[in-house]
Amino acid sequence: MKNLNALLFTLGFFIISCSNSTAPDYNQYYDSLTNLSVKESIAKGNEWKFSAPKIKTYVSTSEAVFEFPDGRVVKKTLPSDSFYVAIAPYINGTHTCETHYPSSCDGEIKEQTVKVIASDESGNILINNGINTMKNGFFELWLPRNKNVKIQIEYNSMKGEETIPTNNDSRTCITTIKLK
Protein backbone atom coordinates (compact mmCIF):
# COMPACT_ATOMS: atom_id res chain seq x y z
CA MET A 1 0.00 0.00 0.00
CA LYS A 2 2.89 2.37 0.78
CA ASN A 3 4.32 1.79 -2.69
CA LEU A 4 0.94 2.46 -4.29
CA ASN A 5 0.52 5.74 -2.36
CA ALA A 6 4.04 6.81 -3.26
CA LEU A 7 3.39 5.99 -6.89
CA LEU A 8 0.09 7.92 -6.92
CA PHE A 9 1.71 10.92 -5.21
CA THR A 10 4.57 10.95 -7.73
CA LEU A 11 2.20 10.56 -10.65
CA GLY A 12 -0.08 13.35 -9.35
CA PHE A 13 2.88 15.67 -8.79
CA PHE A 14 4.10 15.00 -12.34
CA ILE A 15 0.68 15.70 -13.87
CA ILE A 16 0.23 18.94 -11.92
CA SER A 17 3.71 20.24 -12.70
CA CYS A 18 3.27 19.49 -16.43
CA SER A 19 -0.13 21.15 -16.60
CA ASN A 20 1.17 24.32 -14.95
CA SER A 21 3.64 25.08 -17.71
CA THR A 22 3.42 28.70 -18.77
CA ALA A 23 3.37 30.23 -22.22
CA PRO A 24 6.78 31.21 -23.56
CA ASP A 25 8.11 34.58 -22.48
CA TYR A 26 8.53 36.53 -25.70
CA ASN A 27 10.31 39.44 -23.97
CA GLN A 28 13.72 37.99 -24.81
CA TYR A 29 12.81 37.83 -28.51
CA TYR A 30 11.23 41.28 -28.50
CA ASP A 31 14.16 42.83 -26.63
CA SER A 32 16.71 41.16 -28.89
CA LEU A 33 15.54 43.27 -31.85
CA THR A 34 16.26 46.58 -30.11
CA ASN A 35 19.88 47.11 -31.17
CA LEU A 36 19.85 45.10 -34.39
CA SER A 37 19.94 46.47 -37.92
CA VAL A 38 17.10 45.53 -40.24
CA LYS A 39 19.33 42.91 -41.92
CA GLU A 40 20.25 41.37 -38.56
CA SER A 41 16.58 41.47 -37.50
CA ILE A 42 15.49 39.58 -40.63
CA ALA A 43 18.17 36.98 -39.86
CA LYS A 44 16.57 36.57 -36.41
CA GLY A 45 13.17 36.14 -38.07
CA ASN A 46 14.64 33.34 -40.18
CA GLU A 47 15.89 31.58 -37.02
CA TRP A 48 12.60 32.09 -35.18
CA LYS A 49 10.69 30.08 -37.80
CA PHE A 50 12.21 27.05 -36.10
CA SER A 51 12.85 28.23 -32.53
CA ALA A 52 9.82 30.51 -31.91
CA PRO A 53 7.27 29.68 -34.62
CA LYS A 54 4.47 31.77 -33.11
CA ILE A 55 6.32 35.00 -33.95
CA LYS A 56 5.02 36.14 -37.35
CA THR A 57 7.66 37.82 -39.51
CA TYR A 58 7.27 39.31 -42.96
CA VAL A 59 9.24 41.66 -45.20
CA SER A 60 7.52 44.15 -47.48
CA THR A 61 9.30 46.47 -49.89
CA SER A 62 9.62 49.10 -47.16
CA GLU A 63 9.88 47.31 -43.79
CA ALA A 64 10.42 44.12 -41.85
CA VAL A 65 7.57 43.43 -39.43
CA PHE A 66 7.67 41.18 -36.37
CA GLU A 67 4.31 40.36 -34.75
CA PHE A 68 4.45 38.71 -31.34
CA PRO A 69 1.73 36.42 -29.93
CA ASP A 70 1.16 38.88 -27.07
CA GLY A 71 0.16 41.61 -29.57
CA ARG A 72 3.39 43.60 -29.67
CA VAL A 73 4.75 44.59 -33.08
CA VAL A 74 8.23 45.72 -34.11
CA LYS A 75 8.80 47.38 -37.48
CA LYS A 76 12.22 47.98 -39.00
CA THR A 77 12.54 50.24 -42.03
CA LEU A 78 14.48 48.91 -45.01
CA PRO A 79 17.22 51.09 -46.52
CA SER A 80 15.95 53.47 -49.19
CA ASP A 81 18.68 52.43 -51.64
CA SER A 82 18.47 48.64 -51.16
CA PHE A 83 15.76 46.19 -52.07
CA TYR A 84 15.30 42.97 -50.10
CA VAL A 85 14.27 39.82 -51.91
CA ALA A 86 14.07 36.19 -50.76
CA ILE A 87 14.40 33.60 -53.50
CA ALA A 88 13.51 29.90 -53.38
CA PRO A 89 14.46 28.18 -56.62
CA TYR A 90 12.65 24.92 -57.18
CA ILE A 91 12.79 21.68 -59.15
CA ASN A 92 9.47 19.96 -58.43
CA GLY A 93 7.29 22.09 -56.16
CA THR A 94 6.76 25.69 -55.13
CA HIS A 95 4.14 28.02 -53.67
CA THR A 96 2.66 31.29 -54.86
CA CYS A 97 4.00 34.25 -52.90
CA GLU A 98 4.22 38.03 -53.13
CA THR A 99 5.46 39.13 -49.70
CA HIS A 100 8.13 37.02 -48.01
CA TYR A 101 7.21 35.54 -44.63
CA PRO A 102 10.38 34.14 -43.03
CA SER A 103 8.10 32.72 -40.35
CA SER A 104 6.18 30.51 -42.76
CA CYS A 105 7.53 30.45 -46.34
CA ASP A 106 9.19 27.19 -47.24
CA GLY A 107 11.28 26.31 -50.28
CA GLU A 108 12.34 23.01 -51.79
CA ILE A 109 16.15 23.24 -51.93
CA LYS A 110 17.22 23.46 -48.30
CA GLU A 111 20.75 24.10 -47.03
CA GLN A 112 22.42 23.70 -50.41
CA THR A 113 24.87 25.89 -52.33
CA VAL A 114 23.51 27.45 -55.51
CA LYS A 115 25.44 29.55 -58.00
CA VAL A 116 23.81 32.99 -58.35
CA ILE A 117 24.50 35.61 -60.99
CA ALA A 118 22.58 38.87 -60.74
CA SER A 119 22.96 41.59 -63.35
CA ASP A 120 21.25 44.93 -63.97
CA GLU A 121 19.69 46.20 -67.21
CA SER A 122 23.08 47.44 -68.45
CA GLY A 123 24.67 44.02 -67.95
CA ASN A 124 26.64 45.06 -64.88
CA ILE A 125 27.25 42.03 -62.66
CA LEU A 126 25.91 42.71 -59.16
CA ILE A 127 26.45 39.22 -57.71
CA ASN A 128 28.42 36.27 -59.04
CA ASN A 129 29.07 33.60 -56.43
CA GLY A 130 27.84 30.56 -54.57
CA ILE A 131 25.15 31.26 -52.00
CA ASN A 132 23.83 28.83 -49.42
CA THR A 133 20.10 28.38 -49.18
CA MET A 134 18.85 28.52 -45.62
CA LYS A 135 17.04 25.91 -43.56
CA ASN A 136 13.78 27.21 -45.10
CA GLY A 137 15.00 26.73 -48.70
CA PHE A 138 15.46 30.45 -49.44
CA PHE A 139 18.45 32.69 -49.98
CA GLU A 140 18.27 36.45 -49.58
CA LEU A 141 19.67 39.24 -51.70
CA TRP A 142 19.94 42.98 -51.20
CA LEU A 143 19.72 44.60 -54.62
CA PRO A 144 19.64 48.19 -55.87
CA ARG A 145 16.15 49.69 -55.91
CA ASN A 146 14.17 50.65 -59.00
CA LYS A 147 15.99 48.30 -61.36
CA ASN A 148 15.16 45.20 -63.36
CA VAL A 149 17.61 42.59 -62.18
CA LYS A 150 18.23 39.37 -64.06
CA ILE A 151 18.73 36.48 -61.63
CA GLN A 152 20.40 33.31 -62.95
CA ILE A 153 20.64 30.27 -60.69
CA GLU A 154 22.58 27.05 -61.22
CA TYR A 155 22.29 23.93 -59.06
CA ASN A 156 23.33 20.32 -59.85
CA SER A 157 23.68 20.98 -63.61
CA MET A 158 20.24 22.63 -63.72
CA LYS A 159 19.63 26.28 -64.49
CA GLY A 160 16.84 28.78 -64.14
CA GLU A 161 16.47 32.51 -64.55
CA GLU A 162 14.04 35.36 -64.14
CA THR A 163 14.20 39.12 -64.38
CA ILE A 164 12.74 40.71 -61.28
CA PRO A 165 11.86 44.36 -60.70
CA THR A 166 12.99 46.03 -57.46
CA ASN A 167 10.33 48.73 -57.22
CA ASN A 168 8.05 49.76 -54.36
CA ASP A 169 5.28 47.48 -55.69
CA SER A 170 7.51 44.46 -56.45
CA ARG A 171 7.49 41.02 -54.85
CA THR A 172 9.86 40.34 -51.95
CA CYS A 173 9.31 36.59 -52.30
CA ILE A 174 10.42 34.95 -55.52
CA THR A 175 9.25 31.34 -55.82
CA THR A 176 8.95 31.19 -59.60
CA ILE A 177 12.46 30.26 -60.75
CA LYS A 178 12.24 26.66 -61.92
CA LEU A 179 15.53 24.82 -62.36
CA LYS A 180 15.71 22.56 -65.44
NORGIKA-V232429 format. One line per field, one symbol per residue. ss: DSSP state (h for helix, s for strand, l for the rest). phi: phi as a letter, one per 20 degrees, with the letter a starting at -180 (. if undefined). A space follows every 50 residues. Layout:
ss: ???
phi: ???
This chain:
ss: lhhhhhhhhhhhhhhhhhhlllllllhhhhhhlllllhhhhhhhhhhhhh hllllsssslllssssslllllsssssllllssssssllsllllllllls llllllllllllssssssslllllssssssssllllllsssssslllsss sssssllsssssssslllllllsslllsll
phi: .ffffffffffffffffffefefgeegffgfffgdeffffffgfgfffgd ebfeeecbcefcbdccdegenfcdccffffdcdebdccfbddbbcfbddf dgfbfbdeeelcedeccccefenffebbafcefegendcdcddfflcdde ddccblmdcbbaedecefdefdcdcdeeec
